[in-house]
Amino acid sequence: MARRQVLAIALAAALLALLALRLPGAPARGQPTANPAPAPPSAPPVYV
């Protein structure tokens, strides 16, 4: 039974390591997590 617990803990640790490596890697590769702010208009709108 101890062998099964060690296997389960190792599997959980591997999944957590993969998750920890994947989460910070997304913004570093140029994939922003949030929408960027819209660019300001080059000319003010004309109201008639």
N, C-alpha and C positions, 0 to 999 in steps of 0.2 A: 504493500500500500504506500510505503514511503517513496517508492520509485515512481508511482503515478503522481504523487504530489510534486515531486521534483520536476517531472515532465510538464505538469500543468503550470508550475511557476516559471519554468524556462520559456514555455510558449507565451505566457502572458508578458514576460519581460521582452521577448522578441517583438511582440506586437506593439508594445509601448515604445520600444526603440524605433521601430519603423514609423510609427505615428509622429514621434518627436522629430525624426529626421525629415519627414515629409512636410510638416506644418510650416516650419520657418523657411523651407526651400521654395515655397510658392511665390512669395513676394520677391525673393532674390533673383528669380529667373525672369522677372519682368511681367509677372502676372499680378496686378494690383488686386487686393482683396476688396477694397471699397471703390466706388465710382469716383473718378477724379472730379475736381471742381470744374464747372463749366467755364470756358474762356470768356472774358468780358467782351462785349461787342466792340468792334473797331470804331464804329460811328454811333453817336446817340440816336435813338429812334426819333423820327420826325412825326409830330402829332399835327394833324390838319384840323 
